[in-house]
């Protein structure tokens, strides 16, 4: 696979995560991504996309730059959007971007740091993944053994032993391995069945709960049930540890666009690498904040970084 224009990128967002989706779009444009960026959403369109034009009953298109547009796809569903990642990727390849030879999903709290050209190698012949912030999950780990019992009760057997745990905020795959998305959708259904149909949240229980990180646990079980090649990186690829160059993922709360970096620093929490990366992509081609608001936020960020050199919680 060597054609950059045949990779379709997408995200899912609702509420104030539109700001993160905008920064993600800006970072994609800065990386060299061109064409259409697909964004499934629930609720109102972002205020920064007020000029978006309707293209049928469920799609609005927003021209962010002469060679880059965002197609907003209105979705109606009750559960957390995390449960819809494999379904939306399948729809992307089947209906929205049928010409694409590969697809990439990124959470709206991620920005891209590397040249887009690197993704063609990353997706070459396998599923592109990044190890989680807690990357170790040996084959005989109690959690994985519990998952095996859940799968065995449904007549499902693993096809390989895995020892690492992967983050579901980013996944990319060539069309030739799109069948993996069906397996992820199946394990997602198992997670929802175990948790109960009334569970609509991205997290369940505590860290020792059988399926604590719902969609992510489903992704890792799907990887156990298939032999699809895996093209993986360590957690540094999402800036979970130092030395990353590919993506920056602002996990946890508050998100970079929520609250004041200065206030956080005064509480002992200096701005993270992901927060700094987010603010590198807030101005162009999409202006996510007014000029005065952006200046205020940048001053807050600078002061927070200075305070963080001398004061932080242990």
N, C-alpha and C positions, 0 to 999 in steps of 0.2 A: 504494500500500500504506500503510495508516494504522492498522492494528490491532496494538498492541504484543503482545497475547496470542497472535498467530498466528505469531510468530517462535520457533522452537525452537532452543535453544542446546545445544551438546554439547562434550565433550572426550574425550580418550583418555589413560589413565595406567597405570603399573605401578610396583611398588616404592615407594620413599619419595616419589615424585611425588604420592602421595595427599595429602601436606601442601599441595603447590601447588594440587592440584585443590580442596581444601577452601577455601583462600584465594580461589581463583577463584569458587567458589560463594558465599562470603560477599560478595565484591565485586559479583557479579551481583545479589544480594539488595539490597545497599546502593544499587545503581544504579536499582532499581525493577523488575527482572525478577521475574516471578511465574509460578507454575505448576511445570512439571517441567524440571529440568536433567538432561540425559542424559550419563552418564559410562560409556564403554566401558573395561573394565579387564581385567587379567590377574593371576592370583594371588589373594591374600586380600583381603577387604574391608578398608577402612581401620579402624583402631581407634576412630576418632571416629564411626563409623557402626555400632557394635556392635548397636544396636537396630533395624537395618534388617530388614524383613520380606520373606519370599520372595513373589514374584508370578510363579509359573511356574518352570520349571527353570533359567532363565538370567538372571532379573531379580530384583533386590532393591530395595525402595523404602525410602528414609530420609526421614522428615519433619524438615526442618531448622527450619522455622517453620510457623505455621498455614497460610500461603498459599504455601509453597515446599517442594518435595521434590526429592530427587536420586534418579534411577533408575539403578542400577548394572547395566550389561549385561555379563555375563561373555563374554569372547571367547577363542577358542582359535586362536592363530596363532603361527608361529615368527618371522617377520621383525619388525623394529622397527615399532612402531605408526605411525610416520610414513608408512609405505607404505599404511596403511589409511584415511587421512583421507577420500579421495573415496568409498571403499566405505561407510564408516560414515555419511557424510552422505547418501548415496543410501538406505541402509537407514532412516535417520531419517525422511526424507521419505516413503518408500514404506510402511514397516511400523510404526515406533515412534511417529511423530507424523504420521499421515496427514492430520490436520486443519490442519497448519501450512502457511502460505502462503510461508514463508521459513525458512532455516536458517542458523545461524552455528556455525562451529567455532573454538574457542580452545585453544591449547596450555595444559597445566597449569602453566606457569611465567609465565602472564599474569594480571594483574588488570585489571578494568574501572574506569576513573576517571570516565567521563562518565555523565550520565543515560541510562537505557536508551532514552528517547524519541528520542535522536539516531540510533539505529541504523535507525529506520524511514526516515529521509531517506537515510542512507548506502546502504541496500539498494535504494533506489527505482530499479527498471528496469535494474539491472546488478549485476556482481560487485564486492563491497566488498573492497578490498585496501589494504595498507600497504607502502610502499617499504621495502626491507631496510636494514640498517645500512650496507651497501655498495650504494647505490641505482643507481649508473650502470652500464649495460650497453648501449652503443650498438648500433644495428642491424648494424654491420659490425665489432663486437668479435670478436676471434679465437674466443672461446668460443662466441658465438652462431653464427658461421660454421661451426664444427665441429658444432654441434647441427643446423644446416641440412643438412649432409652426411648425418648420421645419419638425419634424417627423409626426405631425398630417396631414400636407399637403400631405404626402405620405401614409396616412392610417395606421400609426404606433402609437401604444399607449404604454406608459411605464407600466411595470409590478411591479415596486416598486419605492418608494421614497428614494433617496439617499441624503446625506448631506455632504459627503466627496468627495475629488477629488484625483484621483489616477495617479501616474506616469507611463508612458508607457515604461520606460527604462528597467523594469523587469516585467515579467509575467510568471507564471508557472501554469500548469494545468494537471490533470490526463486525460488519453485518454477518460474516460467515460464522460468528459465534453468538448470534442473537438468540439462539435456543437457550443460552444460559439465563436469559431474562425470564423465561418461562419457569425455570427451576427456582429462581429467586422469588418469583411471584407465588410459587407453591409453598416454599418455606415461610413466606410472609403470611399466607393463609393459615399455616400451622401455628405460627406465633399468635395470631389473632384468635384462633380457636382455643388455644390454651389460656390466653389472658381473658377471653370473654368478649363478645361482640360489643359490649358497652365501653371497652377500653379504647379511647381515642387519642392517647397521648404518646409522645415519642419515647418517654421513659416509663418503666414500670418498677415499683417497689424500690429496693435498695440494690447496692452493687452485687449482692449475692443472690438476687432473685434470678430464677431460671432464664427469663428473657428480660433483662434490665434495659438493654439498648436495643429496642425492638427490631427496627429495620436492619440495624447493623448485625445483630445476632442472626437474623434471617439470611443476610448476605453470606455470613461466614458458614452457616449450615449448608447453603446452596453450593459453596465452594467445596465442601466435603463430599457432596453427593454427585459431583461431576468431575471429569478429568480435563475440563477446558484449560488450556495453558494459561498461566498467570504471569504477567509482566509486572513485577512489584518493585517498590522502593521502600526505604526505611521511613520512620516517622519524621525525619528531617525534611522530607518532601512537602510536608504541610506546616513547617516551622514549629512542630511540636518539640523539637530539640534544635540546637544550633546547627548551622551548616546547610540550611535549605536553600534551594534555588528554583523550585518548580512552582509551588503553590504556597499560599498563606491562609490558614484556616483559623478563624476566630471562634474557637469552641467555648462553651460556657457563657455566662452572663456577667455583667452587661455586655451587649454587643458594642462594637466601636462607635456606632452612630447613636447609642443610647447614653445619655448622661454626659458628664463633663470629665475629661481626662484629668484635669487639675484636681477636682474633688476626689477622684479615685486615688491620685498620687498622695494627697494629704491624708488619706486613710491607710497609706502604706502599700498601695498597689500601683506601681508605675506602669506606664503604657507598654503593652506587649509588642512584640515584633509584628503580630497580625494587625494590631491597631494602627501602628505606623504605616504598614503596607496598605491598609484600607484608605488612609488619608492621602496616599499618593495617587488615588484614582477617584477623586470626588469632583474633579473640575472639568474634565474633557474626555470625550466629546460631549458628555452629558453633564450639565451643571447641577449637582445634587443639592447644593445649598446656595442661598443668596450670597453675593460677594461679601457683605458685612458679616453674615453668619459664619462663612468659611474662614474669614480672617480671625474672628473671635475663637473659633474652634482650633485653628492652627496656633494661636497664641497660647491657648490652654494646653495644647499638646506639647509645645516647646517647654513651657514652665513645668509641666508634669514630668517630662523627661529629665529636666535639670534636678528636680526634687528627687527623682528616682535614683540619681547617682549617689545620694547621701542617705536616703531614708526609704526603707521598705520592710514589710513584715517578713519575719523569718519563715 
